[in-house]
Amino acid sequence: MTQLDEAIARYHRLLESDKFRDLGWAEALEEEVRDRRLSGASQSILPVLRPHFITRRQYANLTRASESLLSAIDRVKTLALSTPALLSRMELLPAEKMLASVDPGYPFSAVTSRLDTQMDNGSLHFMQFNVGTPAGAASGEALADLFYASPLLKEFRKRYKLTKTGGVKQLLSALLKAYKLFGKKRFPRIAILEFRQQFRTGHSGEYMLLAEYFRREGYPTEVVTPDQLEYRGGQLRSGDFAIDLVYRKLTVQEFLVRFDLTHPLVRAYKEGAVCVVNSFRAELAHKKAIFDLLTDETVTKKFPAAERRAIREHIPWTRVVSAAKTQYAGNEVDLPQFILNNREKLVLKPNDIGTDQHAYVGWETDATSWERALRTAMRNSYVVQERVEPKTFPFPLLQFGSLEIRNMAVDVQPHIYLGKVHGCSSWLTEASGNAFSTLTGLAPTFILGSK
């Protein structure tokens, strides 16, 4: 039994012991979550009664692989911007191409980002790259603080050393570094830009937590929506609040569905009147097609060895769906026919993150439905990706005042600022296969070590 297995088994024994069986401590913890407004965060908080533990070795492997891959992604983005044939494979909209061509005023392709990662003992696979705030950067850190001080974790910490994995401080530092290179005022006034969800009357708890932290550090900050912005006299504003730095919490596609290129934010960005983080150029890597370029050895053959190894070991084979021939395992294949013949090991995913289009999981789909899915993918912007078997873990949850054990799939998301990993979050999803399950959201994350 590994150290991690032993630690989880001990935690579960403590949970079932007389001292903690009545769950009074858990109900008090749940109340603290509500009092801290974490339950209203943009990232849902799961009622888990056990944190997700990762070992120091796992975290070191995650950090090393993530940073090598981020370097490769930056290299691919630079190649794509200077090579029309590669850029066309990203399947950008014309407006996205125009925005990507604008110099953001600083040299970083992505200031903040995350990788969605499936981890099991010594193996890890990166399933998706996202630009923007890592999931639960603020709410996950606050949740870990509450768990760390809880009675059960205090007992558990008598035998094991736990290290929290937050990174809000590093997030602000990355924003300020980009702003300094942008060359404007020393102390920026920050706008956290989000879309307010339908039927929600206020801003998300996650972004309000970030705004509170930025203000405590001395930087005036407001959470705003795009329709609150105006641009006049060379200054972007939200009402009386003048904005120097925009922390963008929405994708270009989300933005373009509602607004056009005459929007105040776009005009201020193009004229260099405001620093936007992440820049619109970062959207290149937000497409799943970035994995098409990364897993194409004709594109990456001159990349450094460490980057090529990270790609080979940690990224599933991916191609943009089209009527074309491509390489798979060293052999040339007709891509549509290959997809039809290999349903059990493939998944079809929309190229754009956050789209309303569906993903189609081959091993959960019959042959007729898979053929229809392929026709849909051929007509729209989709990628095909090789299967990575999800690993599930038993987690205790508080459900209606009772303890329940559920099998959960765990997505570990390293927090990456300026290409360096500073902590991680864990996103859990019930492994029942029920598409309508509400059991999905953040769990506290700790690095596990021996005393």
DRENDO-1510 file (C-alpha; in Angstrom, 1 decimal, always signed):
<recs>
REC; n; res; u; v; w
REC; 1; MET; +0.0; +0.0; +0.0 .
REC; 2; THR; +1.4; +3.4; -1.0 .
REC; 3; GLN; +1.7; +6.3; +1.4 .
REC; 4; LEU; -1.2; +8.0; -0.3 .
REC; 5; ASP; -3.4; +4.9; +0.0 .
REC; 6; GLU; -2.5; +4.6; +3.7 .
REC; 7; ALA; -3.2; +8.3; +4.3 .
REC; 8; ILE; -6.7; +8.0; +2.7 .
REC; 9; ALA; -7.5; +4.8; +4.6 .
REC; 10; ARG; -6.5; +6.5; +7.9 .
REC; 11; TYR; -8.6; +9.6; +7.1 .
REC; 12; HIS; -11.6; +7.4; +6.4 .
REC; 13; ARG; -11.1; +5.5; +9.7 .
REC; 14; LEU; -11.0; +8.9; +11.6 .
REC; 15; LEU; -14.2; +9.9; +9.8 .
REC; 16; GLU; -16.0; +6.7; +11.0 .
REC; 17; SER; -14.6; +7.0; +14.6 .
REC; 18; ASP; -16.8; +7.9; +17.5 .
REC; 19; LYS; -15.2; +11.3; +17.8 .
REC; 20; PHE; -16.3; +12.4; +14.3 .
REC; 21; ARG; -19.2; +10.1; +13.4 .
REC; 22; ASP; -22.0; +12.5; +14.4 .
REC; 23; LEU; -20.9; +14.9; +11.6 .
REC; 24; GLY; -21.3; +18.0; +13.8 .
REC; 25; TRP; -17.9; +19.2; +12.7 .
REC; 26; ALA; -18.9; +18.8; +9.1 .
REC; 27; GLU; -22.1; +20.7; +9.5 .
REC; 28; ALA; -20.2; +23.5; +11.2 .
REC; 29; LEU; -17.7; +23.5; +8.3 .
REC; 30; GLU; -20.6; +23.7; +5.8 .
REC; 31; GLU; -21.9; +26.7; +7.7 .
REC; 32; GLU; -18.5; +28.4; +7.5 .
REC; 33; VAL; -18.5; +27.8; +3.7 .
REC; 34; ARG; -21.8; +29.6; +3.5 .
REC; 35; ASP; -20.7; +32.4; +5.8 .
REC; 36; ARG; -17.6; +33.0; +3.6 .
REC; 37; ARG; -19.8; +33.1; +0.5 .
REC; 38; LEU; -17.9; +30.2; -1.0 .
REC; 39; SER; -21.1; +28.3; -1.9 .
REC; 40; GLY; -22.0; +31.2; -4.2 .
REC; 41; ALA; -18.6; +31.2; -6.0 .
REC; 42; SER; -18.5; +30.8; -9.8 .
REC; 43; GLN; -16.8; +27.5; -9.2 .
REC; 44; SER; -19.2; +25.2; -7.3 .
REC; 45; ILE; -18.0; +23.9; -3.9 .
REC; 46; LEU; -18.7; +20.2; -3.4 .
REC; 47; PRO; -19.8; +19.1; +0.1 .
REC; 48; VAL; -16.8; +16.7; +0.3 .
REC; 49; LEU; -15.7; +15.6; +3.7 .
REC; 50; ARG; -12.2; +14.6; +2.5 .
REC; 51; PRO; -9.7; +16.8; +0.7 .
REC; 52; HIS; -8.0; +15.6; -2.4 .
REC; 53; PHE; -4.4; +14.6; -1.5 .
REC; 54; ILE; -1.5; +14.5; -3.9 .
REC; 55; THR; +2.0; +13.5; -2.9 .
REC; 56; ARG; +5.1; +15.7; -3.1 .
REC; 57; ARG; +6.4; +13.5; -6.0 .
REC; 58; GLN; +3.1; +13.8; -7.9 .
REC; 59; TYR; +3.2; +17.6; -7.5 .
REC; 60; ALA; +6.8; +17.8; -8.7 .
REC; 61; ASN; +5.9; +15.7; -11.8 .
REC; 62; LEU; +2.9; +17.9; -12.4 .
REC; 63; THR; +5.0; +21.0; -12.2 .
REC; 64; ARG; +7.8; +19.8; -14.4 .
REC; 65; ALA; +5.5; +18.4; -17.1 .
REC; 66; SER; +3.2; +21.5; -17.0 .
REC; 67; GLU; +6.0; +24.0; -17.4 .
REC; 68; SER; +7.6; +22.0; -20.3 .
REC; 69; LEU; +4.2; +21.8; -22.0 .
REC; 70; LEU; +3.6; +25.5; -21.5 .
REC; 71; SER; +6.9; +26.3; -23.2 .
REC; 72; ALA; +5.9; +24.1; -26.1 .
REC; 73; ILE; +2.5; +25.8; -26.3 .
REC; 74; ASP; +4.1; +29.2; -26.5 .
REC; 75; ARG; +6.4; +28.0; -29.2 .
REC; 76; VAL; +3.5; +26.6; -31.2 .
REC; 77; LYS; +1.5; +29.9; -30.8 .
REC; 78; THR; +4.5; +31.9; -32.1 .
REC; 79; LEU; +4.8; +29.5; -35.1 .
REC; 80; ALA; +1.1; +29.8; -35.9 .
REC; 81; LEU; +1.1; +33.6; -35.8 .
REC; 82; SER; +3.9; +33.6; -38.4 .
REC; 83; THR; +2.7; +30.6; -40.5 .
REC; 84; PRO; -0.7; +31.0; -42.2 .
REC; 85; ALA; -1.0; +27.3; -42.9 .
REC; 86; LEU; -0.7; +26.5; -39.2 .
REC; 87; LEU; -2.9; +29.3; -38.2 .
REC; 88; SER; -5.7; +28.1; -40.5 .
REC; 89; ARG; -5.6; +24.7; -38.6 .
REC; 90; MET; -6.7; +26.5; -35.4 .
REC; 91; GLU; -10.0; +27.3; -37.2 .
REC; 92; LEU; -10.3; +30.8; -35.8 .
REC; 93; LEU; -13.1; +33.2; -36.7 .
REC; 94; PRO; -12.1; +36.2; -38.7 .
REC; 95; ALA; -12.6; +38.5; -35.7 .
REC; 96; GLU; -10.5; +36.2; -33.5 .
REC; 97; LYS; -7.7; +36.4; -36.1 .
REC; 98; MET; -7.9; +40.2; -36.1 .
REC; 99; LEU; -7.8; +40.4; -32.3 .
REC; 100; ALA; -4.9; +37.9; -32.2 .
REC; 101; SER; -2.9; +40.2; -34.5 .
REC; 102; VAL; -3.0; +43.1; -32.0 .
REC; 103; ASP; +0.1; +43.5; -29.9 .
REC; 104; PRO; -1.0; +43.4; -26.3 .
REC; 105; GLY; +1.8; +45.6; -25.1 .
REC; 106; TYR; +3.7; +42.8; -23.1 .
REC; 107; PRO; +5.6; +39.8; -24.4 .
REC; 108; PHE; +3.7; +37.0; -22.6 .
REC; 109; SER; +1.3; +34.8; -24.7 .
REC; 110; ALA; -0.7; +33.9; -21.6 .
REC; 111; VAL; -0.2; +35.5; -18.1 .
REC; 112; THR; -2.6; +33.1; -16.3 .
REC; 113; SER; -3.6; +29.7; -17.5 .
REC; 114; ARG; -4.4; +26.1; -16.4 .
REC; 115; LEU; -4.2; +22.6; -17.7 .
REC; 116; ASP; -7.0; +20.1; -17.0 .
REC; 117; THR; -5.1; +17.0; -15.9 .
REC; 118; GLN; -6.0; +13.4; -15.2 .
REC; 119; MET; -3.5; +12.0; -12.6 .
REC; 120; ASP; -3.1; +8.4; -11.3 .
REC; 121; ASN; +0.0; +7.5; -9.3 .
REC; 122; GLY; +3.0; +8.2; -11.6 .
REC; 123; SER; +1.0; +8.9; -14.8 .
REC; 124; LEU; -0.7; +12.1; -15.9 .
REC; 125; HIS; -2.5; +13.3; -19.0 .
REC; 126; PHE; -3.3; +16.8; -20.0 .
REC; 127; MET; -6.8; +16.9; -21.5 .
REC; 128; GLN; -7.2; +20.6; -22.2 .
REC; 129; PHE; -5.5; +23.9; -21.9 .
REC; 130; ASN; -7.3; +27.0; -20.7 .
REC; 131; VAL; -6.3; +30.6; -20.5 .
REC; 132; GLY; -7.8; +32.7; -17.7 .
REC; 133; THR; -8.1; +32.2; -14.0 .
REC; 134; PRO; -7.3; +28.7; -12.7 .
REC; 135; ALA; -10.5; +27.2; -11.3 .
REC; 136; GLY; -11.2; +28.3; -7.8 .
REC; 137; ALA; -7.9; +30.3; -7.4 .
REC; 138; ALA; -9.6; +32.3; -4.6 .
REC; 139; SER; -12.4; +30.1; -3.4 .
REC; 140; GLY; -10.3; +27.0; -3.4 .
REC; 141; GLU; -7.6; +28.7; -1.3 .
REC; 142; ALA; -10.3; +29.9; +1.2 .
REC; 143; LEU; -11.8; +26.4; +1.3 .
REC; 144; ALA; -8.5; +24.8; +2.0 .
REC; 145; ASP; -8.0; +27.3; +4.9 .
REC; 146; LEU; -11.3; +26.2; +6.4 .
REC; 147; PHE; -10.5; +22.5; +6.1 .
REC; 148; TYR; -7.0; +22.9; +7.5 .
REC; 149; ALA; -8.4; +24.3; +10.7 .
REC; 150; SER; -11.2; +21.7; +11.0 .
REC; 151; PRO; -11.2; +19.2; +13.9 .
REC; 152; LEU; -10.8; +16.1; +11.8 .
REC; 153; LEU; -7.9; +17.5; +9.8 .
REC; 154; LYS; -6.2; +18.7; +13.0 .
REC; 155; GLU; -6.3; +15.1; +14.1 .
REC; 156; PHE; -5.1; +13.8; +10.8 .
REC; 157; ARG; -2.2; +16.3; +10.8 .
REC; 158; LYS; -0.8; +14.7; +13.9 .
REC; 159; ARG; +0.6; +12.0; +11.6 .
REC; 160; TYR; +0.9; +13.7; +8.2 .
REC; 161; LYS; +2.2; +17.0; +7.0 .
REC; 162; LEU; -0.2; +18.9; +4.7 .
REC; 163; THR; +0.8; +21.8; +2.5 .
REC; 164; LYS; -1.8; +24.1; +1.0 .
REC; 165; THR; -1.6; +24.8; -2.7 .
REC; 166; GLY; -3.1; +28.3; -3.2 .
REC; 167; GLY; -1.7; +31.0; -5.4 .
REC; 168; VAL; -3.8; +34.2; -5.3 .
REC; 169; LYS; -0.7; +36.2; -4.3 .
REC; 170; GLN; +1.2; +34.9; -7.3 .
REC; 171; LEU; -1.8; +35.7; -9.5 .
REC; 172; LEU; -1.7; +39.3; -8.5 .
REC; 173; SER; +2.1; +39.4; -9.0 .
REC; 174; ALA; +1.7; +38.1; -12.6 .
REC; 175; LEU; -0.9; +40.7; -13.4 .
REC; 176; LEU; +1.3; +43.5; -12.1 .
REC; 177; LYS; +4.3; +42.2; -14.0 .
REC; 178; ALA; +2.4; +42.3; -17.3 .
REC; 179; TYR; +1.1; +45.8; -16.4 .
REC; 180; LYS; +4.6; +47.0; -15.6 .
REC; 181; LEU; +5.8; +45.9; -19.0 .
REC; 182; PHE; +2.8; +47.5; -20.6 .
REC; 183; GLY; +4.3; +50.8; -19.4 .
REC; 184; LYS; +1.5; +52.6; -17.7 .
REC; 185; LYS; +0.8; +53.8; -14.1 .
REC; 186; ARG; +2.6; +52.2; -11.2 .
REC; 187; PHE; -0.6; +51.4; -9.3 .
REC; 188; PRO; -3.3; +50.2; -11.7 .
REC; 189; ARG; -7.0; +50.4; -11.1 .
REC; 190; ILE; -8.2; +46.9; -11.9 .
REC; 191; ALA; -11.4; +45.7; -13.5 .
REC; 192; ILE; -12.3; +42.0; -13.3 .
REC; 193; LEU; -14.4; +41.4; -16.4 .
REC; 194; GLU; -17.1; +38.7; -16.4 .
REC; 195; PHE; -20.4; +37.8; -17.9 .
REC; 196; ARG; -23.1; +37.7; -15.2 .
REC; 197; GLN; -25.0; +34.4; -15.5 .
REC; 198; GLN; -28.7; +34.5; -16.3 .
REC; 199; PHE; -31.0; +34.8; -13.2 .
REC; 200; ARG; -28.0; +35.8; -11.0 .
REC; 201; THR; -28.4; +39.2; -9.4 .
REC; 202; GLY; -24.8; +39.8; -8.2 .
REC; 203; HIS; -21.3; +39.1; -9.3 .
REC; 204; SER; -19.8; +35.6; -8.6 .
REC; 205; GLY; -18.3; +34.9; -5.2 .
REC; 206; GLU; -15.0; +33.8; -6.8 .
REC; 207; TYR; -14.4; +37.2; -8.4 .
REC; 208; MET; -15.6; +39.1; -5.4 .
REC; 209; LEU; -13.0; +37.2; -3.3 .
REC; 210; LEU; -10.3; +38.2; -5.9 .
REC; 211; ALA; -11.4; +41.8; -5.9 .
REC; 212; GLU; -11.3; +41.9; -2.0 .
REC; 213; TYR; -7.8; +40.5; -2.1 .
REC; 214; PHE; -6.6; +43.0; -4.7 .
REC; 215; ARG; -8.1; +45.9; -2.7 .
REC; 216; ARG; -6.4; +44.7; +0.5 .
REC; 217; GLU; -3.1; +44.8; -1.4 .
REC; 218; GLY; -3.8; +48.5; -2.3 .
REC; 219; TYR; -5.2; +48.2; -5.8 .
REC; 220; PRO; -8.6; +49.7; -6.4 .
REC; 221; THR; -10.7; +46.9; -8.0 .
REC; 222; GLU; -14.2; +46.4; -9.4 .
REC; 223; VAL; -16.0; +43.4; -10.9 .
REC; 224; VAL; -17.7; +44.6; -14.0 .
REC; 225; THR; -19.6; +43.3; -17.0 .
REC; 226; PRO; -18.9; +44.3; -20.7 .
REC; 227; ASP; -22.1; +46.3; -21.0 .
REC; 228; GLN; -21.0; +48.5; -18.1 .
REC; 229; LEU; -17.9; +49.7; -20.1 .
REC; 230; GLU; -17.5; +52.9; -22.0 .
REC; 231; TYR; -14.4; +54.4; -23.7 .
REC; 232; ARG; -14.0; +58.1; -24.0 .
REC; 233; GLY; -11.1; +60.6; -24.0 .
REC; 234; GLY; -8.6; +57.7; -24.2 .
REC; 235; GLN; -9.8; +56.2; -20.9 .
REC; 236; LEU; -11.8; +52.9; -20.4 .
REC; 237; ARG; -14.4; +53.4; -17.6 .
REC; 238; SER; -17.2; +51.7; -15.8 .
REC; 239; GLY; -19.3; +54.6; -14.6 .
REC; 240; ASP; -16.9; +56.8; -12.5 .
REC; 241; PHE; -14.3; +54.0; -12.1 .
REC; 242; ALA; -11.4; +54.6; -14.5 .
REC; 243; ILE; -9.7; +51.3; -15.6 .
REC; 244; ASP; -6.0; +50.7; -16.2 .
REC; 245; LEU; -5.9; +46.9; -16.2 .
REC; 246; VAL; -8.7; +44.5; -17.3 .
REC; 247; TYR; -8.5; +41.0; -16.0 .
REC; 248; ARG; -10.6; +39.2; -18.6 .
REC; 249; LYS; -12.8; +36.4; -17.4 .
REC; 250; LEU; -14.5; +35.6; -20.6 .
REC; 251; THR; -13.5; +34.0; -23.9 .
REC; 252; VAL; -13.4; +35.8; -27.2 .
REC; 253; GLN; -16.1; +33.6; -28.5 .
REC; 254; GLU; -18.4; +34.4; -25.5 .
REC; 255; PHE; -17.6; +38.1; -26.1 .
REC; 256; LEU; -18.3; +38.0; -29.9 .
REC; 257; VAL; -21.6; +36.3; -29.5 .
REC; 258; ARG; -22.9; +39.4; -27.7 .
REC; 259; PHE; -20.7; +42.3; -29.0 .
REC; 260; ASP; -18.8; +43.3; -32.1 .
REC; 261; LEU; -15.4; +44.9; -32.7 .
REC; 262; THR; -16.6; +48.4; -32.0 .
REC; 263; HIS; -17.1; +47.6; -28.3 .
REC; 264; PRO; -15.3; +50.0; -25.9 .
REC; 265; LEU; -13.1; +47.3; -24.6 .
REC; 266; VAL; -11.8; +46.4; -28.1 .
REC; 267; ARG; -11.3; +50.0; -29.1 .
REC; 268; ALA; -9.3; +50.7; -25.9 .
REC; 269; TYR; -7.3; +47.5; -26.4 .
REC; 270; LYS; -6.4; +48.3; -30.0 .
REC; 271; GLU; -5.4; +51.8; -29.1 .
REC; 272; GLY; -3.2; +50.6; -26.3 .
REC; 273; ALA; -5.2; +52.6; -23.7 .
REC; 274; VAL; -5.8; +49.6; -21.4 .
REC; 275; CYS; -3.8; +46.5; -20.4 .
REC; 276; VAL; -5.8; +43.4; -21.0 .
REC; 277; VAL; -4.9; +40.1; -19.2 .
REC; 278; ASN; -5.1; +37.7; -20.7 .
REC; 279; SER; -4.6; +39.4; -24.1 .
REC; 280; PHE; -6.9; +38.4; -27.0 .
REC; 281; ARG; -3.8; +36.8; -28.5 .
REC; 282; ALA; -3.9; +34.2; -25.8 .
REC; 283; GLU; -7.1; +32.8; -27.4 .
REC; 284; LEU; -5.0; +30.8; -29.9 .
REC; 285; ALA; -4.2; +28.3; -27.2 .
REC; 286; HIS; -7.8; +28.3; -25.9 .
REC; 287; LYS; -8.8; +26.2; -28.9 .
REC; 288; LYS; -8.6; +22.4; -28.6 .
REC; 289; ALA; -6.9; +22.4; -32.0 .
REC; 290; ILE; -3.7; +23.5; -30.2 .
REC; 291; PHE; -3.3; +19.8; -29.3 .
REC; 292; ASP; -3.5; +19.0; -33.0 .
REC; 293; LEU; -0.4; +21.1; -33.7 .
REC; 294; LEU; +1.4; +19.8; -30.6 .
REC; 295; THR; +0.8; +16.1; -31.4 .
REC; 296; ASP; +1.9; +16.6; -35.0 .
REC; 297; GLU; +5.6; +15.7; -35.1 .
REC; 298; THR; +6.1; +17.6; -38.4 .
REC; 299; VAL; +5.4; +20.8; -36.4 .
REC; 300; THR; +7.3; +20.0; -33.3 .
REC; 301; LYS; +10.3; +18.0; -34.6 .
REC; 302; LYS; +12.7; +20.9; -33.8 .
REC; 303; PHE; +11.4; +21.6; -30.4 .
REC; 304; PRO; +13.7; +21.0; -27.4 .
REC; 305; ALA; +13.8; +17.4; -26.2 .
REC; 306; ALA; +12.1; +18.1; -22.8 .
REC; 307; GLU; +9.1; +19.7; -24.6 .
REC; 308; ARG; +8.8; +16.8; -27.1 .
REC; 309; ARG; +8.9; +14.3; -24.3 .
REC; 310; ALA; +6.2; +16.1; -22.3 .
REC; 311; ILE; +4.0; +16.1; -25.4 .
REC; 312; ARG; +4.6; +12.5; -26.2 .
REC; 313; GLU; +4.0; +11.3; -22.6 .
REC; 314; HIS; +1.2; +13.5; -21.5 .
REC; 315; ILE; -1.0; +14.7; -24.4 .
REC; 316; PRO; -3.4; +12.3; -26.1 .
REC; 317; TRP; -3.2; +12.2; -29.9 .
REC; 318; THR; -5.5; +14.9; -31.3 .
REC; 319; ARG; -6.6; +16.0; -34.8 .
REC; 320; VAL; -9.0; +18.6; -36.2 .
REC; 321; VAL; -11.8; +16.7; -37.9 .
REC; 322; SER; -11.6; +17.2; -41.6 .
REC; 323; ALA; -11.6; +15.2; -44.9 .
REC; 324; ALA; -7.9; +14.7; -44.8 .
REC; 325; LYS; -5.1; +12.1; -44.4 .
REC; 326; THR; -3.0; +12.3; -41.3 .
REC; 327; GLN; -0.5; +10.3; -39.2 .
REC; 328; TYR; -1.4; +7.9; -36.4 .
REC; 329; ALA; +1.2; +5.8; -34.6 .
REC; 330; GLY; +3.6; +6.3; -37.5 .
REC; 331; ASN; +1.1; +5.3; -40.2 .
REC; 332; GLU; -0.8; +7.4; -42.7 .
REC; 333; VAL; -4.6; +7.1; -42.2 .
REC; 334; ASP; -7.7; +8.6; -43.8 .
REC; 335; LEU; -9.0; +10.6; -40.9 .
REC; 336; PRO; -12.8; +10.2; -41.3 .
REC; 337; GLN; -12.5; +6.5; -42.0 .
REC; 338; PHE; -10.1; +6.1; -39.1 .
REC; 339; ILE; -12.6; +7.8; -36.8 .
REC; 340; LEU; -15.5; +5.5; -38.0 .
REC; 341; ASN; -13.4; +2.4; -37.5 .
REC; 342; ASN; -12.0; +3.3; -34.0 .
REC; 343; ARG; -15.1; +4.4; -32.1 .
REC; 344; GLU; -14.1; +2.6; -28.9 .
REC; 345; LYS; -10.9; +4.6; -28.4 .
REC; 346; LEU; -11.9; +8.0; -29.6 .
REC; 347; VAL; -13.9; +11.1; -28.5 .
REC; 348; LEU; -15.2; +14.0; -30.6 .
REC; 349; LYS; -15.0; +17.4; -28.9 .
REC; 350; PRO; -16.0; +20.9; -30.0 .
REC; 351; ASN; -12.9; +23.0; -30.8 .
REC; 352; ASP; -14.1; +25.9; -28.8 .
REC; 353; ILE; -14.3; +25.7; -25.0 .
REC; 354; GLY; -17.6; +26.8; -23.6 .
REC; 355; THR; -19.6; +26.2; -26.8 .
REC; 356; ASP; -23.1; +24.8; -26.7 .
REC; 357; GLN; -22.1; +22.0; -29.1 .
REC; 358; HIS; -21.9; +18.5; -27.6 .
REC; 359; ALA; -19.0; +16.1; -27.1 .
REC; 360; TYR; -19.4; +12.5; -28.3 .
REC; 361; VAL; -17.8; +9.7; -26.4 .
REC; 362; GLY; -17.1; +6.8; -28.7 .
REC; 363; TRP; -17.1; +4.0; -26.1 .
REC; 364; GLU; -20.5; +5.2; -24.8 .
REC; 365; THR; -22.0; +5.5; -28.3 .
REC; 366; ASP; -23.4; +2.9; -30.7 .
REC; 367; ALA; -22.1; +2.7; -34.3 .
REC; 368; THR; -25.1; +4.4; -35.9 .
REC; 369; SER; -25.0; +7.4; -33.4 .
REC; 370; TRP; -21.2; +7.6; -33.9 .
REC; 371; GLU; -21.6; +7.9; -37.6 .
REC; 372; ARG; -24.1; +10.8; -37.1 .
REC; 373; ALA; -21.7; +12.4; -34.6 .
REC; 374; LEU; -18.9; +12.3; -37.2 .
REC; 375; ARG; -21.2; +14.0; -39.8 .
REC; 376; THR; -21.8; +16.7; -37.2 .
REC; 377; ALA; -18.1; +17.1; -36.5 .
REC; 378; MET; -17.3; +17.3; -40.2 .
REC; 379; ARG; -19.8; +20.2; -40.6 .
REC; 380; ASN; -18.6; +22.1; -37.5 .
REC; 381; SER; -15.3; +22.9; -35.8 .
REC; 382; TYR; -14.4; +19.7; -33.9 .
REC; 383; VAL; -11.4; +17.7; -32.8 .
REC; 384; VAL; -11.0; +14.0; -32.4 .
REC; 385; GLN; -8.9; +12.8; -29.4 .
REC; 386; GLU; -7.6; +9.5; -28.3 .
REC; 387; ARG; -9.2; +8.0; -25.2 .
REC; 388; VAL; -7.7; +8.4; -21.8 .
REC; 389; GLU; -9.4; +6.1; -19.3 .
REC; 390; PRO; -10.7; +8.3; -16.4 .
REC; 391; LYS; -9.6; +7.2; -12.9 .
REC; 392; THR; -12.2; +7.4; -10.1 .
REC; 393; PHE; -11.7; +7.6; -6.4 .
REC; 394; PRO; -14.2; +7.1; -3.5 .
REC; 395; PHE; -15.0; +10.4; -1.7 .
REC; 396; PRO; -17.1; +10.9; +1.4 .
REC; 397; LEU; -19.8; +13.6; +0.9 .
REC; 398; LEU; -22.3; +15.3; +3.2 .
REC; 399; GLN; -25.7; +14.7; +1.7 .
REC; 400; PHE; -28.8; +15.9; +3.5 .
REC; 401; GLY; -27.1; +15.5; +6.9 .
REC; 402; SER; -25.8; +12.0; +6.2 .
REC; 403; LEU; -22.5; +10.6; +5.1 .
REC; 404; GLU; -22.4; +9.0; +1.6 .
REC; 405; ILE; -19.5; +7.5; -0.4 .
REC; 406; ARG; -19.5; +8.3; -4.1 .
REC; 407; ASN; -17.0; +7.5; -6.8 .
REC; 408; MET; -15.7; +10.7; -8.3 .
REC; 409; ALA; -13.5; +11.5; -11.3 .
REC; 410; VAL; -10.8; +14.0; -10.3 .
REC; 411; ASP; -9.5; +16.7; -12.6 .
REC; 412; VAL; -6.3; +18.3; -11.2 .
REC; 413; GLN; -5.8; +21.8; -12.5 .
REC; 414; PRO; -2.3; +23.4; -12.0 .
REC; 415; HIS; -2.4; +27.1; -11.5 .
REC; 416; ILE; +0.1; +28.6; -14.0 .
REC; 417; TYR; +1.2; +32.2; -13.9 .
REC; 418; LEU; +3.8; +33.4; -16.5 .
REC; 419; GLY; +4.6; +29.8; -17.4 .
REC; 420; LYS; +5.3; +28.7; -13.8 .
REC; 421; VAL; +3.1; +26.5; -11.6 .
REC; 422; HIS; +2.0; +28.0; -8.3 .
REC; 423; GLY; -0.4; +25.5; -6.7 .
REC; 424; CYS; -3.3; +23.6; -8.1 .
REC; 425; SER; -7.1; +22.9; -7.7 .
REC; 426; SER; -9.1; +19.7; -7.8 .
REC; 427; TRP; -12.4; +19.5; -9.7 .
REC; 428; LEU; -14.5; +16.5; -8.9 .
REC; 429; THR; -17.3; +15.0; -11.0 .
REC; 430; GLU; -19.6; +12.1; -10.0 .
REC; 431; ALA; -18.6; +9.0; -12.0 .
REC; 432; SER; -22.1; +7.6; -12.3 .
REC; 433; GLY; -22.5; +8.7; -15.9 .
REC; 434; ASN; -25.6; +10.7; -15.0 .
REC; 435; ALA; -25.4; +13.8; -17.2 .
REC; 436; PHE; -27.8; +15.6; -14.8 .
REC; 437; SER; -25.9; +15.0; -11.6 .
REC; 438; THR; -25.3; +18.1; -9.6 .
REC; 439; LEU; -22.3; +16.5; -7.8 .
REC; 440; THR; -19.5; +18.4; -9.5 .
REC; 441; GLY; -17.3; +21.1; -8.2 .
REC; 442; LEU; -14.2; +22.1; -6.3 .
REC; 443; ALA; -12.6; +20.1; -3.4 .
REC; 444; PRO; -9.8; +21.4; -1.2 .
REC; 445; THR; -6.4; +20.2; -2.3 .
REC; 446; PHE; -3.3; +19.5; -0.2 .
REC; 447; ILE; +0.2; +18.1; -0.8 .
REC; 448; LEU; +0.7; +15.1; +1.4 .
REC; 449; GLY; +4.0; +14.5; +3.3 .
REC; 450; SER; +5.3; +12.6; +6.3 .
REC; 451; LYS; +5.9; +14.2; +9.6 .
</recs>
